[in-house]
Amino acid sequence: MKGKVYLVGAGPGDYKLITLKGIECIRNADVIVYDRLANVKYLEEAKKDCTFINVGKASSNHILPQDDINRLIADKALEGKIVVRLKGGDPYVFGRGGEEAELLRYENIDFEVVPGITSPIGGLCYAGIPITHRDHASSFHIITGHPRKDGKETKEINWNALANVKGTLVFLMGIANLKNISENLIKEGKDKNTPVAFISWATRSNQRVVTATLENAHEAAIKENVKPPTLIVVGSVINLREKLNFFEEKPLFGKNIVVTRCRTQSSALAEKISDMGGNPIEIPTIKIQKVEDNKELEVEINKIKDYTYILFSSKNAVDIFFDKLNEMGYDSRVLCNSKICAVGGETAKAIKSRGIIADIVPQKYVAEGLYEELKDIINENDKILIPRAKNARDFLINKLSEKCYIKEVITYESVIDNDKKDFAIEVIEDEQVDYITFASSSTVKNFITLIGEENLKKLKNKNIISIGQITSKTIEDFGLEVYREAEVATIDSMIDAISNNEKMQMGELTC
């Protein structure tokens, strides 16, 4: 039985610029064959048993030649696999997707093409350069910047036509051929003072833009050490960059920020950093191991109406509890006799996603804050259920049990994700890391356990951001200094601490 191939455009680099259909294909794939310019974060969307094959495709340095890539995706489909060929930009805009599709059609293999935002569109946009503008350019032209290297003749580029057209010119993969490009355009009549822009790693947090004129473009690229992947843009639309540059003005643009998190959770902190122009470097410190066949939890759910309060201290606890509730044939209506409590905004959001608004969420997003809310309203007739992690802090259990009946049910355990040790050490040794964030005390402990206390000294010169007082104390207990602490124990407040620090530094620079 034959499978199917999806030629998917991953967009120019920003994780959120892929299409919904592209993500859907990734999630259904058995095999993903990907290029270096496709954001590897997309691979996290794949199912657990998906096979990943990196075929590189850096300029003039391919892990696999194109003919071998064509053969690979065809062979995997002939094995009955659903194959996603994940390509940077758009498959049919200098992506050689047409050649791949030709072979698939020749071998009668079913395929679809999923368009992507091509870098000449998305990359220029993120550089503040509109590819067309009624006062500057009514057309645009995308040209390959280097000749074929397979010995076959390439139809000669009509330099005269390009030099005299009034549209925007965008050359892909042309840095090595830049001198030839600029000389040919000037020779055929293009004004030597025409603006030129080099956009490297377009739409990513390390995006870099260098501007020049056609006459000095080659010298400027050498002086500024411009390297692939870089777009070469020629045209007066470049003059709009100063007014229209939005991406590089984002508050965290270009900042490398380490996010320590659980492997199985999507990181709200990482997403917010990315949305503000930063580069979140995610290091999963723990893996969540759910208690399987949890009979104790089933017993308590069967008598859930006896509980006057149910207390959740993490998103994981919420998800596991409600999944078990549904698995047993119940829904949220069985909780009608209970007040629902949440320690923290993220936990409250997780509860809300299950159709319930938490009755009590303390202003201080810590266990002590919830105790302050409860201590004067509970009495000896109350019964409180607390589904939670093994080895979690005992503060609430100890304090609340002085006032009423408490039932603790262990629903999961956090274990160290040792697979990431080498990566974590490599990251903290990197001088280009601007901040390291910790959103809980357990994450601090887990991270230090992961890297080993022998590497603790490597954190002493890092800008450590803490979510709140409890986490800060844990950091300080390890002999480390907290650089900034969030005013409120929330992800948004952590982001504010970083961005306010950046604003303050910029103020110092301009004094």
C-alpha positions, 0 to 999 in steps of 0.5 A: 500500500502506498503512502502519501507525501506532503510538500510543506512550506514552513515559512521563513523562520518565525515559528508562528508563520507556518499555515494551519494546514502545515501544522496539521500535516506535521501532526499526522506524519510518519516521517518528516524530511526537513531542511536546516531553514525550517524551524526545528521547533515544528518537530515538537508537534509531531507524534511520538513515533514519527521519524525525523530525517535531516537533509541539511540543504545549506548552500553548497553543503548538502547532507543529501544531494537533491536527487537522493532527497527525491528518492528518499521521500518517494521510497518512504511513501512506497513503504506506506508512510505519510511523509512530510517534506518540510522546507523553509519558505515555500516549496515552489519558490526556489525550494526545488519542490517542483522536482520532488513533485515530478518524481512523485507523479512519475512514480504514481505516488499521491502528493499535495503541496502546502504553500508557505510564506516565502522569505522574499515576502516575509523576510522583507516585511520583518525588515521593515521593507514592503516589497511593493509600494505605490510610490516606489515599486509596482512589481517585484522580481525574485531571482536565484542568486547563484548558477546551477552547479550540475553542469547544465546550462541555466537560461541567462538572466536578463540583466538589462531587463532587471536593471531597467524595471522599476520594481523591487529585486530580491536575490536568493542565495546570492551572497557568493555571487554578489559582486557579479550581481551588482556589476551586471546591474550597474553595467546595464543601467541601474543607478549605482546609488540604488539602495541595497539591503542584506537581510540575514536570518529573516524573521528570527530573533537573530535577524540582521539587516545591513544597508548599502548602495549598489555601488558599494554593496560588495565591499559592505557585505565583506566589511559587515561579514554578511553570511548566508542565509541572506536575502539581497534586496535592491530598490528604493523601498529600502528607504522605508525601513527606518519608518516601518521597521517593527520587528527589531523594535520589539522589547526583547529583540535579539535577547537569548533567554533560557526557559527551564520547564517541564518537557511535556508542557507548552511553555507560556513563558517561551511563547511570550518571549518569542512574541516580544522578539526574543529567542527562548532557549527551552531546557526541559528539566523534568519529565512528568510521570503520571500515576497509572491505574490510579485506584486511589484517585478513582475512589476519591472521585467516586465520593467527590460530592463529600468534598467541600473544597478541591485544591489544585497547585499546578496545571499538571494536577488539573489535567490529570484530575479532569482526564480521570474524571472524564475517563470515569464517565463524569463531567464537571457537574459532579463538582457542584458541591465543591469550591475550586481553589487554584494556586497561581494564574496558570493553574486557574487558566487550566481549570477555566479551560475545563469549563470551571472558573476557580472560586478562590485564586490568591493574590499572592500566587504561592501556597502561603497566599492560598492558606491566607485566603482559606484559614478564616473560612474553613472549619472542622466540618470541611473536607478538602481534596488535594490531588498533587505531585509526589514530594511537593511542598507540604505547607498547605497539607500541614497547615490546613490539616490543623483545621479540617480533614485533608485528603492528599492523592498523589497523581504524578511525579516529576523526574529529572530529564537527564537526556538534556544534561549536555545541552544544559551545560552547553547553554550556561557556558554560552556568553551570549545568553542574556537571562536564565528564568526560573518559574518555580522552586522545583525548577531551580532544584531540578535544573541544578540537579540536572547540570550537577552542583559541580557546574553551579559556579557557571551560573554565578555570572548569569542574569537570573530572573525569578518568578517570586519570593519562594523561588528566589529563596531557593535560588539564594540557598544555592549561593546564587544571586537573583538579578531580577524578581517578578513583582507578582508571581506570574509569567507576565510579571517575569516578562515585565521584569526582563523588559523593564530591565532592558528599557532601563539599560537603554536609558543608561545608554542614551544618557 
